[in-house]
Amino acid sequence: MRSRYWLLLLALGPATAFAWGDGCKVQANRAAGVDAKGIEKVVIRAGAGDMKVVGRSNAVRVEARGTACAAKQELLDATQINVRREGNVVYVETELPQNDAGWSFGNNDYAYIDIGIALPANVPVEAVDSSGDTTIEDLAALQMQDSSGDLEITRIAGLADVQDSSGDLTINGAGSVRVRDSSGDIDISGIRGDVDVVLDSSGDIQIGKIGGSVKIEQDSSGGIRVEDVKGSVVVDSDSSGDIYAGHVGGDFTVSEDSSGSIENDAITGKVSIPQNKVDSDD
């Protein structure tokens, strides 16, 4: 994962600026946009590079702006942003030379785009991102598939449905959450409804300030800490790592747990954990 400082200006004016923290052989600004009147969804397909997506209450267009970076001019010319409208759906895509089977990359070749996207806040987004850190803010609903890099999601009015392969995942503020995660820590807070962690392969899970219930269906490794939940907390299957639940308005249930302690505090409802873990429950 590249580490660099970059500043995104998502004003619907003429400029989006990036400040680079490392070198780039050749680079160029890229921009594209379409009218957003009457659209029902925005679909984003982004390749290598960092991405920021922001919903704006006063936006009348879908605007994508960024900086393309490549090892040589030929690769830079093939590194573009494409925004198009098909009926009531807007597609935002990054075009990279490595996506074309006809290109052959040398050992020192590279091409990527750091992109910022602004769109109306009342439009749901479906996004696929292959690599790089991603920040998403102020959307109606989100369906996200992320391959690598840290992912930070803030203020989603409806469902945030996230499939994340690697990198840390942070969700702060959403109507409800559904997560499938392969590796990296998960931090979820400020959710008005339910949280469902369908699958987590590795990394710690921290969940707090939940208006509904929390369900963790399958967790392979890493600690689980859940607190300040108005509904119930259910862990169906946990392979390894400690489990803690505190200040839960409903029940606390752990169905299967292979290793690690189980602790709880201030559970309003019923506590149900495997018999061999009862001694670890204070």
N, C-alpha and C positions, 0 to 999 in steps of 0.2 A: 504494500500500500504506500503510495507516494505521500510524503509529509511536506506540505507547503502551505504558506499563508495566502489566502485569496479572498478578495472582497467583492461581493456581488451587489450591484446597484440594480434593483428590479423596478426602477421607475419606468413608466411607459413612454419615456422620452427617448432621446437619440443615442444614449450611451449605456453600456454595461462595462464596468471596469474590473479587471483582474490584476492583482499585484503578485508577481511571480516570486517565489522564494528560491527557485533553482533555475538553472539554465535551460534554454530551449533553442535548438539550432535555428529553426525558422518558425515564425508564427504569424497569424493573421486573425483579424476580427471576423466573426460570422454572425449574421442576423437574419431572421425570417419571422413572418407573422401573418395571421389572417383574422378577419372579422369574427367575433364570437356570438353574434346575435342568433338566438334560437338553437345553439348547440346543446347537446344532451350528454356528451362525454368527451374527455380528452384522453387519447392513448399516447403514451410516451415510450419510445424504444431507444434507449441510450446505450452506447458502447463504452469504451474506455474513457475515463475522465471523471472528475467530480461533477456533481449536479446539485442544484438548488431549485426547488419548485415552490412557488408562493401563490396562494389564492388572494385576490384583492377584491374588495366589495365594489369598487368603482371601475373595474376593468371592463372594457368593451371589446378587447381583442385578446387573442392568444399570441404572446410574444416570446420568442426564444432568441437569446443573445449569448455569445460566448467568445472564447479564444481558442483557435485551433493551434496545435503544436505538433511539429513533426521533425524527423531527422534530416529531411531534404525537401526541396521544393516540389518534386514530383508527388511525394506523399502528402504534402500540405495541400496541393491542388485537389486531391481526392478526398480531403477531409472537410466535410460540409455539414450544415444544418438544413434539414428540410421540414417545412411546415405546410400541410395541405389539409383541405376540408373535403370530406366525402359525405354529403348529406348533412346530418346533424352531429357528425363525429369529426373531431380534429385530430390529426396525427402529427406528432412531433418526433422526428427521428434524427439521429446522428449518423451520417454516412462516413464510414472509415475504410481505408484501402484493405485492411486485413479481413474485412467482411466479404471481399470479392475473391473467389477461388482462383482467379487469374493472377493475383499478386503474389510475388515471392519476396519475403522479407529477409534481409541480411541480419547478421548478428547484432549490429548496432542500429538497426532501423526501428522506428517507433512512430506512432501517430495517435493522437487523442484530442478530445475536445472537452474543456471545462465549460459547462452550460448552465445558464440561468433561465428559468421559464416562469412567466407571469400569466395568470389566467383568472377568469371570474371565480370567486370563492364559492359560488353555489353550484359548481359543476363537478361531478365525480371524476376521478382520475384512475386510469388503469396504466400501470407503469412496469417496465422491464428494464433493469439496469445490470450491465455485465460486470463492471469493476469501477472502483473509485468510491470515495465517501459521498453520501447523499443526505441532504436536508430537505424536509418537506413540511410546509406550514399552511394552515388555514384553508382546508379543503372541505367539500361537502361529504365525500367518502373516498376511500383509497383502497385499491387492490394492487399490491406491490410484490414483485418478484425480483429479488436482489441476489446477485451471485457472490460478490465480494466487496469488502469495504464497510466502514461503519455506516449505520443508518439511524438518523434521528428524525422522528415524526412528532409534530406538535399541532394541537388544536384541529382535530378532525371531527366534524359535526356528527357524522354517522359512524359506520363500521370502518375500522382499519384492519384489513385482511392482508397479512404479511407472510411471505415465504422468503426466508433469508438463509443463504448457504454459509457464509462466514463473515465475521466481523461483529462488533457489538451492536445491539439493537436497543434504542431508547424510544419509548412512546410516552408522551406527556400530554394528556388531554385528548379524549375521544369519546364517541357515543358508546361504542363497544369494540372489542379487540379479539381477533383470532390470529394465532401465530403458529407457524411451523419453522423451526430453527435448527440448523445443523451444528454450528459451532459459534462460540462467542457469548458474552454475557447478555442477559435480557433484563431491562429495567422498565417497568410499566407503572404509571401512576396517573391519578386524576381522571379515571374512567367513570363515566356516569352509569353505564350498564354493566354487562358481564364481560369477563375475560376468559378466553379459552386457549390454553397452550396445548395444541394438538400433539406436538412432538418437539422435544428438545434433546439433541444428541449430547452436547457438552457445553459447559459454561454455567455460571451461577444464574439463578432466577430471583429477581427481587420485584415484588408486586405490592403496591400500597395505595390507599385512598381510593377505594373501589366502591361505587354506588350499588352494584349488583353482586353477583357471585363470581367465584374464581374456580376454574377447573383446569387441572394439569393432567392430561390424559396419559402421556408417556414421557418420562425423563430418564435419560441414561446416566449422566454423571454431572456433578456440580451441586452446590447447595441450593436450597429453596427457602426463601423467607417471604411470608405473606402476612400483612398486617393492615389494620384499619379497613375492614371489609364489612359492608352492611349485610350482605347475604351470607351464603355458606362457602366453605373452602373444601374442595375435593381433590385429592391426589390419587389417581387410579393406579399408576405404576411408577415406582422410582427404583432405579438400580443402585445408585451410590450417591452419597452426600447427605448432609444433615438437613432436616426439615424443621421449620419453625412457623407457627401460626399464632398471631396475637390480635386481640381486640376484634373478634369476629362476631357479627350479629346473628349468624345462623349456626349450622353444624360445622364441625371439622372432622373430615373423614380421610384416612389413608388406607387404601385397599391392599396394596402390595408394596413392600419396601425391603430391598435386599441387604443394604448396609448403610450405616450412619444413624445418628440419633434422631428422635422425634420429640419435639418440645412444643408446648402450647401455653398460652396465657390469655385470660379474659375471653373465654369462649362462651357465648350466651346459650347456644344450643347443645346438642349432644356431641361428645368426642368419641370417635371410633377409630382405633388403630390396631395393627396386627398384634396378636397376643404376646409375641416374643419381644415387642417394643414397649410394653406397658411400663416396665421399670424405668424407661428413659423419660417417661412423661411426668413432669413435676405437678 
